[in-house]
């Protein structure tokens, strides 16, 4: 393990997340001594024994970018790992997965002592069950001594998006192959034998052998590029500078014919790599400028210079995750890094800024400072998610991007963390052992809840204290108890509270918020599902105050027409309920002058009310009443919050008469917004100035067209026929979807052709999503089958395509039937890197609300028990919980909802 931190503010940041929260933050990152009973044989344990600690690797790899005589793409390699022995042992255990090792003197490895005598190898073999290479010795490795272990191996350069893999793209009619990598979280072992655990840090000396005319990249800067001949093949050998001491999951390898744009940023060389045509079209310029800006911000934020000589960023045609923070060579899905000024939207620009900021935040917090084991992954991903908003805000200061945190993170994760099948941020180390269990942790809880809780911590400490690591006492901040005690309540138990405020008496209370009030948490909590809650609040006549939840607060009593609003700007991770009189006063304020309330809290009132109604805490009519003022609202965040909650009603009632009533109501509410943007854009010619207004213009157009506002569909139909010349990039996704929904086979096939021919990844993504908007079941079924053909739909895009189809009324059951028919094939053939099985299960079951659908889901679970569900295991249990809750809720609320919409849409 490398030193945890060794200078300035990184230690200080650790102090904030340590001295102020020792029990739950830094203590969870540093050495955790969790004891549990190990299996009889060490190779039957999922964890490596602590007796051997890697120091360095010398790895040479040669990927073949053309198939061999058997039609296989392969790579060959050699590795020499030097490790130190911390206690006497006669066993060497390291990871190896799907590699064919070359036998040396009857053994799979060659062992050499750096000094002294070398024990004789008794037996060596591969143990595929736990992905181990096992070496038993006749002698003993001595504590304090160092040894070298040499292996030669061959692996398949598969297209499974894991380990060292191949990717394909077409340029000017020529099919091109590149080799790239995704080691995270447990796939380095698929590339070379290694100690593949995050705490097992080492220095990597990498050499890549590759075809002449291609370029090789790795974490370090190239130190030598030499043309040579190996086994009669004309090749280039590229050697890289040694890496910093780092985890195996951060290793990156790429061989391609890409080109780059570059800049020198202080001591750091920044390069953006992509297909030559994309670089020639200046699609890397935005990423180049953003990276430089974000680097400036983060060096100041951490008060530590970027520790490497270069920062490479590369756009890959086939890459499952959004991006990966490999130290010095960050890999991205193409659409997340490349930006075309004539075709890409402001949403694409924001995505690029946010993802670059997220990945760069990891360069310090995650790469330089690394978790010991995966059970605390939320610290890594939650911190990077939180800081990504700060970095993107620094790079694009006019966007107010930090305001979008609530929609993108808090509201997103609330829906998952309100399930009894949720899980705490921190898990017991022994409960996370297998690769599938590790993969399950990379979910909204780790990313979004982690970020939300850290944002809350920063807010009540203040950001300067959070960053600088000042103690609570010295800063004069009054807190109820030690900060670690506060944080324990938020990290060691799942869920969050709903805080109920009775403004008549000044009484406050909390309960564990569950969407299904009949469900019970799957695990007990030492805190009895209670939290220490910081509350920012204000009355209509007062400034904002910060208090801590207690049973009685006389300052929170109201009188007359005075209202009280709590959780200002949603800095706290909780929902809020009020007495009915205060709800009425807040609703009255929305209807008379909504701008008196902060824009984020207007969104909060809607989202809290709808979810409180789903939990049977308040009437659904009260929740629906929070949307009556929307015909006056032009703000993006409240509108998006409302539409997200209306989406739930669409899912539940898409096949009933309530669907028609909902359409009528939304049409009435959105028409003023549609006309507002028509006017300020001079009949859709200009673009709104504000970043969020550009988003809300898309909302206005989308809802207006889908609900039948006069003129909207004619407008989008005309734009679609005129194609790109008349469609602003911000509006294309909506225009494409609307036109395909209204059209037939001709429109669908045309959009498919344009998608396949597009040279801009973000444009391809918009068209791919729009193709799922069709109402033709034959077209949707054909499209679903395309997801199993990677020549038509890339593996990385298969899940999102199926889920897109499942979101529509016309595609819901088609997608579910498709997944049921093909689950075993997808799960066993495509591999965990190709499908996000958790999001697939969640997506195709989101609309389930009948006993028949529950029965089908239970049967699906039974039918596929043998194949398993991998990273979707928890998602399946959550789908069952949601379905049962939906059945009860729809049954109990249907008539009330119908009556409310009938009243609101009747002629007056």
WONORHU-V99014 format. One line per field, one symbol per residue. ss: DSSP state (H for helix, E for strand, C for the rest). phi: phi as a letter, one per 20 degrees, with the letter a starting at -180 (. if undefined). psi: psi as a letter, one per 30 degrees, with the letter a starting at -180 (. if undefined). A space follows every 50 residues. Layout:
# WONORHU-V99014
ss=???
phi=???
psi=???
This chain:
# WONORHU-V99014
ss=CCCCCCCHHHHHHHHHCCCCCCCCCHHHHCCCCCCCCCCCCHHHCCCCCC CEEEEEEEEEEEECCCCCCCCCCEEEEEEEEEEEECCCEEEEEEECCCEE ECCECCECCEEEECCCCCCCEEEEEEEHHHCEEEEEEEEEECCCCEEEEE EEEEEECCCCCCEEEEEEEEECCEEEEEEEEECCCCCHHHCCCECCCCCC CEEEEEEEEEECCCEEEECCCEEEEEEEEECCEEEEEEEECCCCCECHHH CCEEEECCEEEEEEECCEEEEEEECHHHHHCCCCHHHHHHHHHHHHHHHH HHCCCCCCCEEEEEEECCCCCCEECCCCEEEEEHHHHCCCCCCCCHHHHH HHHHHHHHHHHHCCECCCECCCCHHHHHHHHHHHHHHHHHHHHHHCCCCC HHHHHHHHHHHHHHHHHCCCCCCCCCCCHHHCCCHHHHHHCCCHHHHHHH HHHHHHHHHHHCHHHHHHCCCHHHHCCCCCCCHHHHHHHHHCCCCCEEEE EECCCCEEEEEECCCCCCCCCCCCCCCCCCCCCEEEEEECCCCCEEEECC CECHHHCCCCCCCEEECHHHCCCCEEEECHHHHHHHHHHHHHHHHHCCHH HHHHHHHHHHHHHHCCCCCHHHHHHCCHHHHHCCCHHHHHHHHHHHHHHH HHHCCCCHHHHHHHHHHHHHHHHHHHHHHHCCCCCCCCCCHHHHHHHHHH HHHHHHHCCCCHHHHHHHHHHHHHHHCCHHHHHHHHHHHHHHCCHHHHHH HHHHHHHCCCHHHHHHHHHHHHHCCCHHHHHHHHHHCCCCCCCCHHHHHH HHHHHHCCCCCHHHHHHHHHHHHHHHHHHHCCCCCCHHHHHHHHCCCCCC HHHHHHHHHHHHHCCCCCCHHHHHHHHHHHHHHHHHHHHHHHHHHHHHHH HHHHHCCC
phi=.fffbcalffffgfffecgebgfddgfeeffddedbfeffdgfeefdffe fccfdbcdcdcceeecfefemdecccacbcdecdeebgbdcdcbebcmdd eefclnceccdcffbnedfefebcaedggdmdddcddfdcfegnedbdcd cdbcceefdemcmecdccbdclmdfcdcdbbbefecdffedafbeecffe fbedddcddbgfndddcbfeffdbccebcclnefcdddddfgfffbfffe fcbbcbdfcbdbbedlededcddaggffffemfeffgfffffffggffff felcfgedebceccedfcbfffabegfnbedcfgfedebdfecfefffff gfffffffffgfgeepefdcffbffdfffffffffffffffffffcfeel ffffgfffdfffegfefeefefbffedfgfedcegffffffecffffefg ffffffgffeenggfgfemffgffemeecfnffffffgfedecfnaeded deffdmecbcbfecfdfeecgfcfcfdllccedecebbdfdcefcdcdgb fbbffefdbmefdccdmfllfeeaecccffffgffffffgfebfffegff ffffgfffffffffemecffffffffefegfeedffffffffffffgfff ffcfddffgfffffffgffegffgfgffffelmmeedgffgfffffffgg ffffffdnfgnffffffffffflfgddfgfdfgffgfffffeecffffff fgffffefddfffgfffffffffgdefffffffgfffedffdcfgfdfff fffgfffegfdgfffffffffdgffffeeenffedefffffffedgefbc fffffffffgfffdgffnclfegfgfffffffffffgffffedgfffgff ffffdffc
psi=klkekglbfeeeefeegdefheffdeffeajkikklkllekeffkfkklg fkjkelkjkkkjkjgklafggkklllllkjkklkkflklgkkklkkkgkj kkkjhglflkkkkelalkkkkekklkifeghkkkjkleakkkkflklkjk kklklkilhggkbjlllklkjhgkkkklkaljfkfhgeffelkljikefi llkkjkkkklkkflkkkaelkkfkjkkakkhfkjlkjkkllkllklleff kkkkkaglllllljjcgkkkkjklkeeeefggffeeeeeeeeeeeeeeee efhklkflfljkkkkkejjelelkhkjfikkkkeffekkkffellfeeee eeeeeeeeeeefeejeeekkkelffhfeeeeeeeeefeeeeeeeeifffh ffffeeefeeeefefefgkfgalleklkeffjeleeeeeffiafeedeee eeeeeeeeeffkeeeeefgkleeffgkjkjlleeeeeeffffklallkkk jjfefgkklklkkkejfflkkfllkfghhlljjkjklllfgllklklkkl fkjffgkllbgklkklhkghflillkllleeeeeeeeeeefeiffekkee feeeeeeeeeeeefghelkfeeeeffffffffkgkeeeeeeeeeeeeeee eegfglffeeeeeeeeeeefeeeeeefeefgihgelkkekefeeefeeee eeeeeffgkkfeeeeeeeeeefbfefjkeffeeeeeeeeeefabeeeeee eeeeeffkgjeeeeeeeeeefffkgjeeeeeeeefffgjffekkeffeee eeeeeffleffefeeeeeeeegeeeeeeeflffekjeefeeeefgfgkgl eeeeeeeeeeeeegeeelfbfgeeeeeeeeeeeeeeeeeeeffeeeeeee eeefflk.
